[in-house]
Amino acid sequence: MIRTERLLLRKPTAADVEDPPAFLSDPRVMEFLGGFDEAPREVVQLWLDGWKTYPAGKLIVETEAGERIGRVGVNFYDPVRWSRSSSHDALPELTWALAYEQWGKGYATEAAAAVREWLGREDLISLIASGNIRSQRVAERLGAQPTRTVELLEGGPHMVWEYQT
């Protein structure tokens, strides 16, 4: 569990699988997250299972009132094939998504900064689609710079944003 000034970041639970956060059904939120290929329950189950496979994973973002307003966390990518990987040389990707109603309040930056500090990795990246201007701005606020475009095995072309240490 990670606390910030306004947020609580916690691992997903079986209760989250049974009652997935509403933002997972919002096309505005899901536009750059692969769309709706999987049901919200399956997505949350993947987050839960990810903690067993990878050294870190997705965290539910909650307000002080306990409202689930998003998710933040880490994916791990093979830097050659650009597919998810649990190998020891996989690159950690800082990732975030918030409910549409919460956009523009600084929550994504606050949550992602907390995960970045908690993870403590110098090789951290974010993979952001060229059309996802809002996430590009979050990455900039976090000190990342775009370096190159890669083709994700699942997801098409994305810009690699590297964080300055």
Secondary structure as GFF3:
##gff-version 3
##sequence-region A 1 165
A	DSSP	beta_strand	2	3	.	.	.	ID=ss1
A	DSSP	beta_strand	7	10	.	.	.	ID=ss2
A	DSSP	alpha_helix	14	18	.	.	.	ID=ss3
A	DSSP	three_ten_helix	22	25	.	.	.	ID=ss4
A	DSSP	alpha_helix	27	30	.	.	.	ID=ss5
A	DSSP	alpha_helix	40	53	.	.	.	ID=ss6
A	DSSP	beta_strand	58	63	.	.	.	ID=ss7
A	DSSP	beta_strand	68	77	.	.	.	ID=ss8
A	DSSP	beta_strand	91	98	.	.	.	ID=ss9
A	DSSP	three_ten_helix	100	102	.	.	.	ID=ss10
A	DSSP	alpha_helix	107	119	.	.	.	ID=ss11
A	DSSP	beta_strand	125	128	.	.	.	ID=ss12
A	DSSP	alpha_helix	133	141	.	.	.	ID=ss13
A	DSSP	beta_strand	144	152	.	.	.	ID=ss14
A	DSSP	beta_strand	156	163	.	.	.	ID=ss15
###
